[in-house]
Amino acid sequence: MTDRLYYADAYLREFDASIARVEHAGGRTSVYLDRTAFYPTSGGQPFDLGTIQQSVVERPFQGRVLDVLDENDGIAHVIEGEGFAAGQRVHGVIDWTRRFDHMQQHTGQHVLSAAVDRLFSVRTISFHLGTEASTIDLSRELTRGELVAAEAEANRIVWENHPVSIRYAAADEAAKLPLRKEPAREGTLRLIDIDGFDLSACGGTHVATTGGIGVIAIGGTERFKGGQRVEFFCGGRALAKFRSMRDALAGAVRALSVLPHELSDAVEKLQADARERQKSLTSLQQDLARYRAEEFIASAEQTAGGRLVARAVDADANGLKSLASAIASRPGHTAVLVSTARPVLVVIARSQDVSVAANQVVAALTSKFGGRGGGRPALAQAGGLDGDASAILAAARAAVMAG
């Protein structure tokens, strides 16, 4: 079994050990040590990164740690590197930036979960420490006011700088202690004691005092499995999030020439103006479509199934659709319109008294020229066609004639 050094000292950055065994499987090399400070993925906390190296006069070498796995018979360090063998003495170096970040987030989770439980008797069901953000899943949804109160209480504990200590207790002894959550394990339990505030069974790494968390900031929330998932950021992550939001806010304020507190109203005004402009644009497009439709109808070709307008038009999908619909509003007409830009857009519309199935013509075109599309017999469209507009119009004309 591996002696887990991180249990006793989460601040241990380097250590010496002996290789107990080396295994090669699936193209991966796993090194098992007699002792390690590398934390394996467990309890919602990801594994540590770093290096394991040996200093040999003739051939010094080191391996980068890619993964750390907690197995029944020890801890496996998945290594990128060669030359490792049982019995060698090695030196491990933890990626401290990653480790301390995990310590801040994990301890912050204990404090935030305890604050929610103490204030509102809402249990934390699970915890996940992600690359950029962490989450807790709560047994019920909290209101905005409750979230603010929990965040304030959690930060009070952070700023009071309570000691965070490690205790061990047998299962029968632990049953008599005020644990926030009933432990899932049996036997001797490792307890994280945040002085005067929280006591929880946990095998993770934590800061020595709550002040080391820095700050706890709640981000977004969402409903999750009948409860609520709460995103939060601690310490360095909270600072990085603040910087990102600060820069985004400063950019928006500069772009809109408003003060920060005026930003919300300015955005609402922009959205209202955009809706009005879109209404005006749609009306103008419809007027233009009716005008151009008259022009195209005048030059329509006569077919056995009615009059056909097949043209390449400099327009986007909405423009093509408006124009094709205007043409098809006339009895006895079918419109096949393609864009002049590539990849090609195509819109096909037909009058109610015409038997051509627009969706079948579109299917024939996408089968030949690629792209994707669909629609109804009276109106169909496709995009992403790879071909010359004249070739696509010729194929569409042939499909319409056949239909």
N, C-alpha and C positions, 0 to 999 in steps of 0.2 A: 504493500500500500504506500501511497505517496504522502509525505508529510506536507500538509497544506500551510505554508508559511503565511499566506495572506489572511488566514483566519485570525492570527495573533497580531499581525502588523500590516495594515493596508498601505502604510507609507514606505514599505520596503521596496526599493527600486532595483537593487541588484542582489544577487545571491550566488553561492557556489553549491554545486550538487554533483552527484555521480549518476551516470546513465545505468539504469537497471536493465533495460532491454530496448531493442530497436526492432520495429516491425515494418515490412514493406507490403503494401496491398493496394490494388487499384491505382497504381502509379503514384501513390503517396507514401511518404516516410513518416512514421510516427515514433517519437522518442519518448520513453517513459523514464522519469527521474526519481531518485529516492526522496527528493524534496523539491518544492517549487513555490515561487511567488506568483506564477501565472494563474490568473483566475479563469476557470472554464465557464462556458455558457451555462447559466443556471439561474432560476428564480426571476426571470425577466431581464437579467443583466447579461450583456454580451461578454465574450471572452477578451482577454488581453492580447495585445500584440507586442512584439519586441524581437530580441535575438537570443540565440543560445550559441555560445562560442567556446572553442578550446584553443589554448595557446600552447602550441607544440613548436619547439625550436625549428625542426626540419620543415614542418608544414602546418602553419596556423590556418584555421578555417573557422567559419561561423555559418549558422543557418538562420534564415528569417522565419519567425513563427507565424504561420498562416491561420492556424485554428488551434483551439484548446478544448478538448473533450473530456468530460467527466465520465469515466467508465467504472464498472464494478471493481476492477482490480487495479485501478490507478488512474492517473491523469495523462492523457495522450497529447503530446505537443506535435502537431502536424508541421513538419519542417520543409522549407525550401533549401536544399543543400545536401551535400554528400560527405562521407567520411566519418559518420557517427557510428560508434560501436559500444556494446555493453562494457562497463568497467571504466570508461573514460571519465575524467574529471572535467566538468564544464562550468561556464560562468553565464548566468542568465541576466539579461538586462530588459527591464519592462519599459514599454512605451509610456512614459509618465504622463504626457499630455492627455492621452486617451484614458489612462487609469484614473487620473484625478477628475476628469470630466465625469466618468461613470460614478465615482464616489460622491460628487456633488449631486448628480441627478438621483442616485439611489437614496441617499440620506434625505434629500428634499422630498422624495416620495413618501418616506416614513412620516415626515413632519406634516405634509399636506393631507395625507390619508388620516392621520391622527386628528388634525384640526377638523376635518369634515365629520369624523366619527364623534368627537367630543361636542361639537356645536349642534349637530343635526341627527346624530345616531344613524348615519348612513355608512354602510360598510363598503370597503374597497374589495371588489371581487378578484381583480387581477391587475398586474402592472407590466408595462412593456417599455424598455429603454431603447429607443431608436437611435439612428445615426444623427438626426437633427433635432428631434423632439421626443419627449416621453409622454406616456399616457397612463391614466388610471381608469379602470372601469368601475363605476359606482352602481349600487343596487337600486337606486332611484334617481330621477332627474332633480337637480338643484335649480332653483330660480337664479336669476342674475344677481339678485341681492344676496342670496346665500353663498354664491361663488365669491363675490367680493368680500363677504365677511370671513369665509374660510381662507382666502388668500391673505387677508390682513392678519388673521390669527397666526397663520403659518409663518409669516415674516416677523411677527413679534417674537416668536420663538427663535428664529434665525438671529435676530439682532440682539437678543438677550444672551446669546452665545452659550447655550446649555452644553455641558459635557456629554459626549456620546461614548459610552463604554460597552465593553463586551463581557457578557456573563455566560455561564454554562449551568444547566439545570437538568436533572433527570426528569422523565415524563411525569412521575407522580408529584415531584416538587413543582414543576411548571404548571400543573393543573391547579395549584393553589395560588398562582401568581396572576396579577391583573393584565394578562396578555390581551392586546387589542384584537387579535384574531387567533382562533384555535389552530394550532400547528398541524400541518399535514403529515409530519414525520413522527416517528416514535423513537424511543431511546434518549440518549443525551442530546439536549437541544442547545444550540448557540443562540443567545438572546442579545439583541441590540437595545440598549437602554439609553433613551434620551432623557436625561435627568429631569424628573418631575413632569414629564409630558407623555412619553410613549414607551412601551415595552413590547417588542415583537420578536418572534423567532425568525432568524434570517441568516443565510450563509454568505451574503454579499459583502462588498467592501464599502466602507463608510468613512466620512471625515471624522476628525477627533472631537470637534465641537461644532455646534450648529452654525456658528459664524462662518465656518468654512464653506457653507452652502452658498453664501453671498447674498442671494435673493431668490425668491420663488415667484414666478410670474405665470399666471394662467393664460393660455392662448385660446384656441377654439374649443367648442364642445359639439357633440352630436349624440343623437339617440342611438343606443346600442343594446340589443338583446333585452329590451324592457327596462333598461336603466340608462346610464349616460356615460359616454367616453369623454374624459377631460384631458386636453393637451396642456402640458406645462413645460417651462424652461427654468433651469437653475444656473446660478453662477455665470460662467463664461458663455454659456448658450444664451442666457437672458440678455447679456450685454451684446452679443452678436445679433440677436433678434432686434434689440432696440436700435442698433446702428442701421440695420436694414430698413426698419420702419422709418427712422429719422431721415435717411437719405431719400426714401420714396416720398415722404411727406414734403421734404424740401423741394424735390423735383416738381411735384404737383403744384405747390404754392408758387414756384417760379413760373411754371407754364401758364397758370391761370391768373397770375398777378393779383393774388388775394392773400389775406393773412391766414394763418393756420386755422383759427376758429371759424373762418368764413368758408372753408373748403367744402364742407358738406352741402351748404346752400348753393355754392358755385357748381358743384357736380350735378345737383338736382336741376339747376337751371339749364346746364348743358344738355342733359338728357331730355328735358322738355323741348328745348330748341331743336334737338336732333329729331324728335318725333314729329314736330311741325314741319321741318324741312323734308322729312321722308314722305309725309302726306302730300306736300306740294310736288315733290319729285314724282311720286306715283301718279298724281293727277296729270302732270305734264307728259309723262311717259305714255299714259293712256291716250291723251290727245294726239301726241306724235304718232302713236301706233295706228290710230284711226286714220290719220292723214296719209301715212305711208302705206297702210293697207289698201286705200283707194288706188294709189299709184301701182301697187303690185297686182291688184285684182284686174286693173285695166290691161296688163300684159300677161295674164294667166293663159296657160295653154289648155286647150280642150282635149280631154281624154274620154275613154269610153265610160269611165266612172264619174265624170264631172270635170270641173275646171281645177287645174293644178298650178299652185304657185311654189316653185322650187328655186330658192335663192340663197346666196351667201350674203350675210349681213354683218356689219361691224356693230355688234351689240353683245351685252352680257346675257346671262340666262334669263333674268327677269325681262329684259328688253325683247329677247326672242319670243318668250312666252306671251307677252302682251300683244306683240305684232301678230303672232300665229293665231291667237284667240280672236283678234279683231278680224282677220281674214276669214276664219271659220265661222264667224257670226253670220256671214252671207250664205244662203242656201246653195248647195251644190259645189262647195269649194273644199279643197284639201290644201294645207300649207305644210311645206317641208322647208324649214329654215335652219341653216348651219352658220356657225360663227366663222369669221375670217381668221381669228387667232387660233393658234394651236397650243395644247391639245384641243380638238374641235368639240364644240357643244352642238347638239342638235335638238330641235323641238318640232314635233309633228302634231298637227291639230286638224280635225275634219268636222264638217257640218253634220248636224243630226241626220240629214237625209242622205248622207254618203255612207257606203258600206265598208270602206277601208278601215282596218283595225290599226290605229296608230301604235299601240303597244307591240303588235306583231312586226311592224316595220322597224321599230326601234330595236327589237330583239335581233332581227336580221342584220342590222347595221353593226351592232356591238359584236355579233358573232364573227363578222368579217373584219372590222376595224378595231376591235378591242373596246375598252371602256366599260362603263356600267350605266344602267338606266332602267326605266320601267314607267309604268303609268296605266292609263285606262284606254279603251278603244277610241275614245273621243279626243284624248290628249295624252301625249307621252313625251318623255325627254331623256337625254343621255349626255354624259360628259366623258372626257378623256379619250375620245376617238383619235386614233393615230392614222392619219391619211390626208390627202389633199382634199380641199373642200369640193372641187369639181368631181372627184372620184366618189366621194360620199354622196353627193347630190345625184350622180348617175345611178348609184346602187339603190338609193332611196326611191328614185323615179321608177326603177325597174320593179321594186317591191310593191310600190303603190299600184302600178299597172297590173301586176300579177294578182293583187288582192281584189 
